[in-house]
Amino acid sequence: MTPGPVLRAVFGAALALGVLTGCSADASPEELQYAGDYSSHPPLAVIGYPSTGTLGITQQVVWRIADGDADGLAALADPGKDRGTTEKTAENWIAAFRKGAGGKVTAEFYDEGSYRQTVVLYLHDTGQVKEIYILPVNMNGKGVFRVRMTEPDPGEATAVAPWVPKKPGELGSKMVP
């Protein structure tokens, strides 16, 4: 292969990146944080039908666990819940799932995600499974999604519900009645 096509491809990618970043001058701190996190973590495989909100919060949960960021993880919880329980849950999730969250993860979103959603995380490197619940909350007059964090006991944090399949996709992303 001659250097011509390679250089054109590199130049094209650089030009596209320049155009994209040139349009992001008005990006909020949250958008910049998300872009940094997205580029510095392995991609999340997705099964089912997340909404934009449920997908975004799920990605952040996996990233905070992988980074060992207990404060950042606890900040993703419903602010109206007991802070001590939330903080202890964050510590438990990090202790139990940090290694797996840093590798390949599949998130299976159950049922329809416009309101709330059950999400099962499959941590492929460790073979672990973690079920989380994503709920809408009102924060400063704005509807946002948060994760339910009410597992202050380490055994409770690592327990897998009997309905959860061993492999992603086995139930077709539908909850068992």
Secondary structure, DSSP 8 states (H G I E B T S, - for coil): --HHHHHHHHHHHHHHHHHHHHTTTT--HHHHHHHHHHHHS--EEEEEE--HHHHHHHHHHHHHHHHT-HHHHHTTB-TTS-HHHHHHHHHHHHHHHHHHHTS-EEEEEEEE-SS-EEEEEEETTTTEEEEEEEEEEEETTEEEEEE-----SHHHHH---TTS-SSTTTTTT----
